[in-house]
């Protein structure tokens, strides 16, 4: 059992080649679009949710920060769709891979930092040294603040990876327990299956919340640098 516990997180192979890129592109194909002048209910709900989310994230941003609107909306939709599709049986969740999450977090974080250095150079550098710091502590505090700045993308990626991975492992263990108890005790099987259903609902909420948290933190980094 221990050998098979993490097989769901291994990258699937097709004809000896990793299928990561097609899997990453697949969620975008499921987003409904309309060529008609009047949208149907599904597209209308999608647009309303997108506008509501965008409004929540862009309220505090100035004009420079609002230019990132399309990027942030695309990011939250992509992560949410990827997380939700990963809950289906016999599926693969790319956001359980730390390498992929780092590949998303580092460029976006670097973009916010570069934007801050270009638009507000003095303010961005001033964040590395709190006001009123004693002279002997200046080198140490600058080093500490620099490390805390550089660790931000790692924290973003690890947070998303850990939350998605932990939920999948818990569902996997609960499902195995329900299967093992099915030949032993019917009441225990029913109780375990009910717990599995509750965990599934919780994981759906976690998938959406983690997409929002990841995008919101990028938005906060952008707000501090514009």
Secondary structure, DSSP 8 states (H G I E B T S, - for coil): -TTTTTGGGS--EETTEE-HHHHHHHHHHTS----SSS--HHHHHHHHHHHHHHHHHHTT--HHHHTTHHHHHHHHHHHHHHHHHTTSTT---GGG-HHHHHHHHHHHHHHHHHHHHHH-HHHHHHTTS-TT--GGGHHHHHHHHHHHHHTHHHHHHHHHHHHHHHHHHHHHHHHHHHHHHTTT-HHHHHHHHHHHHHHHHHHHHHHHHHHHHHHHHHHHHHHHT-
